[in-house]
Amino acid sequence: MKNVIVGIGEILWDMLPGGKVLGGAPANFAYHVSQLGFHGYAVSAIGKDELGEEISDSLIQKDLRHDIQAINYPTGTVKVTLDNEGIPQYEICENVAWDNIPFSASLEALACEAKTVCFGSLAQRNEVSRNTIQKFLNLVPDDAWKIFDINLRQHFYTKEIIETSLHLCHILKINDDEIKIVAELCGLDISDEIKICDYLIKKYQLRMVVLTKGTHGSFVVTSGFVSFKPTPVVNVVDTVGAGDSFTAAFVASLLKGKSIEEAHALAVEVSAYVCTQSGAMPVLPQKLIEEKINSEI
C-alpha cells in the first residue's frame, strides 16, 4: 500500500487581519503530512468562482495532492480575528462548496488506497458532505487509521455526529474546551480530563485520545498509559493551524515507527514552530524534518 494519508472535509480561505490565507483543518493536515514524507491528499470542494480558482492555484504551488471538485456553490471563507495572544475566533460562512462535497469514483479509489484518514465534525454539518465523509471512512482498508480531529466550531455539531464519528475512528484529537462539551453531551459528571479520556477510550474502543491544552501542555492517553509534554514558550504570531500540524506530525511519526512519546515530542515541536508563523500552512524548516521526523529510530 502507498503511504496515502487523506484529510477530508473543509478547504477555505481564512480571512485574517493581514489578508487571506489558505486553510481548513483537513487541508492543513494533508499539507503538513506531505511535508513529512507521505502522500498527503486534501479532499474537499470549491466553488466555480475566483476564490476557488485561487485555491486551485495555491494547491498547485504548494504541490499538495488533492481531489477537490468545483461545484455550483461559493468557495468557503472564514473571518478570523485574533486576540492579544494570537488565539483565533472564527465566523464561518454556511452553505458553501465544502458543505456539498460530492462522492465520486475517484474518491472511492482514493479511499481504497488510504493508509490514514483525518476528518472532523465541521464538514459534517451538512448532510451531503457528512454522507460523503462517512462513506469514504467505511471504504478505507481495515488496517487504515481513522483520526477524528473533532474541531468543534460555533454551533456546527450535534451529539449524533460526534457519537457516530467516535464509533468510526481509532484516534480522537480534542482540546480542553472541546472535552468539556463532549463530557456534557455524554452526561458525564467528571471534571478530571484524563478520566474523561479513559471513559471515551473504553466506550468507543479507541486506541488513544490526544488532548491539547494550549499553553498548558498536551496529553496522549491510551489504555493504561499517559504521555504529557509541556508547550514550548515561543513568540506566537497566531495559532491558526497549529493543532492540525500537531496531528500531522504525531501521525507521521507513529507511521514511521516512533514511540508514542517520541511522536508526541515531535508533534509539540512542529506545532510550536507553526505558532511562530502566519497562517496554517507555513513551510516547515528542512532541518526539523530531516533531524527530527526522518531520523533513524
One Martini backbone bead per residue (centre of mass of N, CA, C, O) as a GRO file, in nm:
protein
  297
    1MET     BB    1   0.096   0.036   0.022
    2LYS     BB    2   0.065   0.346   0.011
    3ASN     BB    3   0.136   0.669   0.166
    4VAL     BB    4  -0.179   0.744   0.217
    5ILE     BB    5  -0.306   1.067   0.325
    6VAL     BB    6  -0.619   1.194   0.448
    7GLY     BB    7  -0.800   1.503   0.413
    8ILE     BB    8  -1.146   1.546   0.505
    9GLY     BB    9  -1.325   1.849   0.396
   10GLU     BB   10  -1.235   2.151   0.455
   11ILE     BB   11  -1.190   2.434   0.231
   12LEU     BB   12  -1.032   2.766   0.267
   13TRP     BB   13  -1.052   3.105   0.362
   14ASP     BB   14  -0.859   3.285   0.579
   15MET     BB   15  -0.959   3.596   0.721
   16LEU     BB   16  -0.720   3.788   0.805
   17PRO     BB   17  -0.594   4.087   0.903
   18GLY     BB   18  -0.351   4.044   0.669
   19GLY     BB   19  -0.525   3.835   0.512
   20LYS     BB   20  -0.546   3.570   0.302
   21VAL     BB   21  -0.551   3.212   0.386
   22LEU     BB   22  -0.504   2.893   0.363
   23GLY     BB   23  -0.753   2.642   0.472
   24GLY     BB   24  -0.844   2.385   0.672
   25ALA     BB   25  -0.788   2.122   0.855
   26PRO     BB   26  -0.752   1.887   0.644
   27ALA     BB   27  -0.558   2.049   0.460
   28ASN     BB   28  -0.342   2.106   0.665
   29PHE     BB   29  -0.278   1.814   0.727
   30ALA     BB   30  -0.199   1.726   0.437
   31TYR     BB   31   0.035   1.924   0.404
   32HIS     BB   32   0.213   1.826   0.645
   33VAL     BB   33   0.243   1.525   0.562
   34SER     BB   34   0.386   1.596   0.300
   35GLN     BB   35   0.638   1.722   0.440
   36LEU     BB   36   0.675   1.423   0.600
   37GLY     BB   37   0.668   1.192   0.344
   38PHE     BB   38   0.376   1.188   0.231
   39HIS     BB   39   0.064   1.119   0.061
   40GLY     BB   40  -0.107   1.390   0.060
   41TYR     BB   41  -0.470   1.453   0.078
   42ALA     BB   42  -0.715   1.674  -0.040
   43VAL     BB   43  -1.066   1.674   0.050
   44SER     BB   44  -1.313   1.857  -0.147
   45ALA     BB   45  -1.467   2.185  -0.218
   46ILE     BB   46  -1.535   2.426  -0.476
   47GLY     BB   47  -1.590   2.699  -0.650
   48LYS     BB   48  -1.695   2.876  -0.952
   49ASP     BB   49  -1.453   3.090  -0.869
   50GLU     BB   50  -1.204   3.291  -0.778
   51LEU     BB   51  -1.142   3.151  -0.505
   52GLY     BB   52  -1.120   2.868  -0.629
   53GLU     BB   53  -0.887   2.926  -0.823
   54GLU     BB   54  -0.690   3.008  -0.596
   55ILE     BB   55  -0.681   2.735  -0.463
   56SER     BB   56  -0.573   2.572  -0.700
   57ASP     BB   57  -0.312   2.736  -0.727
   58SER     BB   58  -0.206   2.684  -0.437
   59LEU     BB   59  -0.186   2.373  -0.456
   60ILE     BB   60   0.021   2.373  -0.680
   61GLN     BB   61   0.238   2.541  -0.533
   62LYS     BB   62   0.237   2.323  -0.282
   63ASP     BB   63   0.218   2.029  -0.390
   64LEU     BB   64  -0.087   1.928  -0.337
   65ARG     BB   65  -0.272   1.677  -0.318
   66HIS     BB   66  -0.601   1.630  -0.487
   67ASP     BB   67  -0.976   1.608  -0.437
   68ILE     BB   68  -1.130   1.883  -0.600
   69GLN     BB   69  -1.438   2.006  -0.662
   70ALA     BB   70  -1.625   2.201  -0.884
   71ILE     BB   71  -1.908   2.387  -0.776
   72ASN     BB   72  -2.245   2.540  -0.722
   73TYR     BB   73  -2.072   2.696  -0.491
   74PRO     BB   74  -1.927   2.873  -0.271
   75THR     BB   75  -1.643   2.950  -0.147
   76GLY     BB   76  -1.491   2.920   0.142
   77THR     BB   77  -1.515   3.128   0.443
   78VAL     BB   78  -1.320   3.292   0.717
   79LYS     BB   79  -1.343   3.490   0.988
   80VAL     BB   80  -1.044   3.610   1.151
   81THR     BB   81  -0.976   3.666   1.491
   82LEU     BB   82  -0.737   3.811   1.722
   83ASP     BB   83  -0.594   3.804   2.005
   84ASN     BB   84  -0.328   3.891   2.214
   85GLU     BB   85  -0.233   3.562   2.177
   86GLY     BB   86  -0.339   3.451   1.882
   87ILE     BB   87  -0.629   3.366   1.924
   88PRO     BB   88  -0.888   3.236   1.749
   89GLN     BB   89  -1.180   3.358   1.578
   90TYR     BB   90  -1.488   3.236   1.419
   91GLU     BB   91  -1.656   3.303   1.094
   92ILE     BB   92  -1.875   3.079   0.932
   93CYS     BB   93  -1.977   3.001   0.639
   94GLU     BB   94  -2.263   2.895   0.470
   95ASN     BB   95  -2.342   2.710   0.204
   96VAL     BB   96  -2.089   2.572   0.076
   97ALA     BB   97  -1.889   2.369  -0.094
   98TRP     BB   98  -1.789   2.189   0.160
   99ASP     BB   99  -2.098   2.104   0.219
  100ASN     BB  100  -2.094   1.958  -0.103
  101ILE     BB  101  -1.944   1.686  -0.123
  102PRO     BB  102  -1.893   1.469  -0.368
  103PHE     BB  103  -1.928   1.156  -0.468
  104SER     BB  104  -1.676   0.942  -0.627
  105ALA     BB  105  -1.470   0.738  -0.802
  106SER     BB  106  -1.207   0.873  -0.699
  107LEU     BB  107  -1.275   0.844  -0.396
  108GLU     BB  108  -1.299   0.540  -0.390
  109ALA     BB  109  -1.005   0.486  -0.476
  110LEU     BB  110  -0.870   0.646  -0.245
  111ALA     BB  111  -0.984   0.486  -0.006
  112CYS     BB  112  -0.841   0.211  -0.090
  113GLU     BB  113  -0.541   0.355  -0.035
  114ALA     BB  114  -0.564   0.432   0.251
  115LYS     BB  115  -0.382   0.467   0.565
  116THR     BB  116  -0.505   0.757   0.637
  117VAL     BB  117  -0.768   0.944   0.819
  118CYS     BB  118  -0.884   1.284   0.843
  119PHE     BB  119  -1.148   1.418   1.054
  120GLY     BB  120  -1.449   1.604   1.128
  121SER     BB  121  -1.735   1.799   1.218
  122LEU     BB  122  -1.781   2.047   1.034
  123ALA     BB  123  -1.826   1.892   0.746
  124GLN     BB  124  -2.098   1.750   0.889
  125ARG     BB  125  -2.331   1.972   0.894
  126ASN     BB  126  -2.391   1.850   0.614
  127GLU     BB  127  -2.528   1.588   0.450
  128VAL     BB  128  -2.348   1.557   0.202
  129SER     BB  129  -2.067   1.552   0.339
  130ARG     BB  130  -2.133   1.344   0.553
  131ASN     BB  131  -2.182   1.107   0.357
  132THR     BB  132  -1.906   1.115   0.220
  133ILE     BB  133  -1.727   1.073   0.467
  134GLN     BB  134  -1.855   0.806   0.571
  135LYS     BB  135  -1.814   0.645   0.314
  136PHE     BB  136  -1.510   0.671   0.304
  137LEU     BB  137  -1.450   0.537   0.583
  138ASN     BB  138  -1.594   0.256   0.499
  139LEU     BB  139  -1.365   0.204   0.252
  140VAL     BB  140  -1.133   0.165   0.407
  141PRO     BB  141  -0.907  -0.014   0.522
  142ASP     BB  142  -0.882  -0.201   0.809
  143ASP     BB  143  -0.568  -0.086   0.867
  144ALA     BB  144  -0.660   0.189   0.888
  145TRP     BB  145  -0.648   0.512   1.002
  146LYS     BB  146  -0.876   0.701   1.222
  147ILE     BB  147  -0.909   1.057   1.260
  148PHE     BB  148  -1.069   1.260   1.512
  149ASP     BB  149  -1.084   1.601   1.461
  150ILE     BB  150  -1.330   1.756   1.603
  151ASN     BB  151  -1.363   2.066   1.569
  152LEU     BB  152  -1.536   2.275   1.731
  153ARG     BB  153  -1.787   2.503   1.586
  154GLN     BB  154  -1.988   2.670   1.729
  155HIS     BB  155  -2.302   2.505   1.616
  156PHE     BB  156  -2.150   2.265   1.425
  157TYR     BB  157  -2.305   2.032   1.612
  158THR     BB  158  -2.373   1.696   1.732
  159LYS     BB  159  -2.420   1.417   1.905
  160GLU     BB  160  -2.449   1.228   1.663
  161ILE     BB  161  -2.192   1.304   1.511
  162ILE     BB  162  -1.994   1.240   1.738
  163GLU     BB  163  -2.070   0.942   1.788
  164THR     BB  164  -2.026   0.836   1.503
  165SER     BB  165  -1.726   0.924   1.486
  166LEU     BB  166  -1.626   0.756   1.729
  167HIS     BB  167  -1.701   0.480   1.594
  168LEU     BB  168  -1.504   0.536   1.331
  169CYS     BB  169  -1.257   0.568   1.513
  170HIS     BB  170  -0.919   0.550   1.676
  171ILE     BB  171  -0.858   0.866   1.699
  172LEU     BB  172  -0.864   1.137   1.932
  173LYS     BB  173  -0.888   1.489   1.880
  174ILE     BB  174  -0.859   1.729   2.155
  175ASN     BB  175  -0.961   1.987   2.360
  176ASP     BB  176  -1.032   2.148   2.659
  177ASP     BB  177  -1.308   2.256   2.559
  178GLU     BB  178  -1.426   2.003   2.409
  179ILE     BB  179  -1.428   1.793   2.645
  180LYS     BB  180  -1.657   1.932   2.800
  181ILE     BB  181  -1.875   1.901   2.586
  182VAL     BB  182  -1.864   1.592   2.559
  183ALA     BB  183  -1.924   1.525   2.853
  184GLU     BB  184  -2.203   1.658   2.853
  185LEU     BB  185  -2.327   1.490   2.618
  186CYS     BB  186  -2.261   1.214   2.792
  187GLY     BB  187  -2.330   1.270   3.104
  188LEU     BB  188  -2.073   1.364   3.261
  189ASP     BB  189  -1.952   1.376   3.612
  190ILE     BB  190  -1.652   1.497   3.506
  191SER     BB  191  -1.340   1.683   3.558
  192ASP     BB  192  -1.137   1.475   3.471
  193GLU     BB  193  -0.975   1.449   3.175
  194ILE     BB  194  -0.850   1.163   3.188
  195LYS     BB  195  -1.114   1.017   3.260
  196ILE     BB  196  -1.256   1.094   3.001
  197CYS     BB  197  -1.060   0.953   2.814
  198ASP     BB  198  -1.102   0.670   2.931
  199TYR     BB  199  -1.401   0.653   2.866
  200LEU     BB  200  -1.376   0.687   2.555
  201ILE     BB  201  -1.197   0.445   2.504
  202LYS     BB  202  -1.397   0.230   2.610
  203LYS     BB  203  -1.667   0.302   2.463
  204TYR     BB  204  -1.508   0.337   2.155
  205GLN     BB  205  -1.245   0.178   2.111
  206LEU     BB  206  -0.982   0.334   2.146
  207ARG     BB  207  -0.640   0.389   2.118
  208MET     BB  208  -0.661   0.716   2.148
  209VAL     BB  209  -0.602   1.035   2.317
  210VAL     BB  210  -0.568   1.375   2.213
  211LEU     BB  211  -0.474   1.641   2.441
  212THR     BB  212  -0.511   1.986   2.416
  213LYS     BB  213  -0.385   2.300   2.621
  214GLY     BB  214  -0.203   2.483   2.499
  215THR     BB  215   0.003   2.631   2.734
  216HIS     BB  216  -0.061   2.350   2.920
  217GLY     BB  217  -0.029   2.138   2.712
  218SER     BB  218  -0.012   1.771   2.654
  219PHE     BB  219  -0.192   1.462   2.575
  220VAL     BB  220  -0.149   1.100   2.575
  221VAL     BB  221  -0.409   0.851   2.574
  222THR     BB  222  -0.420   0.528   2.695
  223SER     BB  223  -0.443   0.214   2.798
  224GLY     BB  224  -0.235   0.272   3.074
  225PHE     BB  225  -0.133   0.555   2.931
  226VAL     BB  226   0.067   0.865   2.984
  227SER     BB  227   0.142   1.162   2.798
  228PHE     BB  228   0.346   1.452   2.874
  229LYS     BB  229   0.370   1.793   2.734
  230PRO     BB  230   0.498   2.082   2.711
  231THR     BB  231   0.476   2.409   2.608
  232PRO     BB  232   0.645   2.604   2.429
  233VAL     BB  233   0.818   2.905   2.430
  234VAL     BB  234   0.692   3.149   2.202
  235ASN     BB  235   0.652   3.362   1.930
  236VAL     BB  236   0.335   3.452   1.867
  237VAL     BB  237   0.136   3.506   1.588
  238ASP     BB  238  -0.038   3.233   1.544
  239THR     BB  239  -0.269   2.936   1.591
  240VAL     BB  240  -0.326   2.867   1.310
  241GLY     BB  241  -0.295   2.517   1.255
  242ALA     BB  242  -0.141   2.385   1.496
  243GLY     BB  243  -0.316   2.130   1.546
  244ASP     BB  244  -0.275   2.007   1.260
  245SER     BB  245   0.034   1.976   1.283
  246PHE     BB  246   0.030   1.795   1.524
  247THR     BB  247  -0.124   1.560   1.397
  248ALA     BB  248   0.069   1.513   1.160
  249ALA     BB  249   0.330   1.455   1.325
  250PHE     BB  250   0.221   1.226   1.496
  251VAL     BB  251   0.136   1.032   1.271
  252ALA     BB  252   0.398   1.023   1.107
  253SER     BB  253   0.569   0.909   1.339
  254LEU     BB  254   0.416   0.647   1.387
  255LEU     BB  255   0.447   0.542   1.086
  256LYS     BB  256   0.776   0.550   1.133
  257GLY     BB  257   0.804   0.404   1.441
  258LYS     BB  258   0.744   0.569   1.668
  259SER     BB  259   0.682   0.651   1.963
  260ILE     BB  260   0.461   0.816   2.146
  261GLU     BB  261   0.666   1.010   2.281
  262GLU     BB  262   0.812   1.091   2.023
  263ALA     BB  263   0.566   1.192   1.867
  264HIS     BB  264   0.482   1.403   2.074
  265ALA     BB  265   0.740   1.577   2.068
  266LEU     BB  266   0.722   1.647   1.763
  267ALA     BB  267   0.444   1.780   1.766
  268VAL     BB  268   0.520   2.012   1.954
  269GLU     BB  269   0.744   2.135   1.776
  270VAL     BB  270   0.580   2.190   1.521
  271SER     BB  271   0.349   2.363   1.644
  272ALA     BB  272   0.533   2.583   1.757
  273TYR     BB  273   0.633   2.681   1.486
  274VAL     BB  274   0.356   2.759   1.361
  275CYS     BB  275   0.305   2.989   1.575
  276THR     BB  276   0.547   3.173   1.438
  277GLN     BB  277   0.343   3.183   1.204
  278SER     BB  278   0.152   3.269   0.930
  279GLY     BB  279  -0.077   3.059   0.928
  280ALA     BB  280  -0.141   2.705   0.845
  281MET     BB  281   0.098   2.674   0.583
  282PRO     BB  282   0.390   2.644   0.655
  283VAL     BB  283   0.712   2.598   0.607
  284LEU     BB  284   0.918   2.364   0.709
  285PRO     BB  285   1.205   2.300   0.835
  286GLN     BB  286   1.440   2.091   0.714
  287LYS     BB  287   1.584   2.025   0.979
  288LEU     BB  288   1.337   1.915   1.126
  289ILE     BB  289   1.273   1.685   0.932
  290GLU     BB  290   1.553   1.537   0.927
  291GLU     BB  291   1.621   1.522   1.247
  292LYS     BB  292   1.323   1.429   1.351
  293ILE     BB  293   1.140   1.271   1.146
  294ASN     BB  294   1.378   1.108   0.961
  295SER     BB  295   1.506   0.969   1.177
  296GLU     BB  296   1.646   0.726   1.329
  297ILE     BB  297   1.556   0.485   1.578
   0.00000   0.00000   0.00000
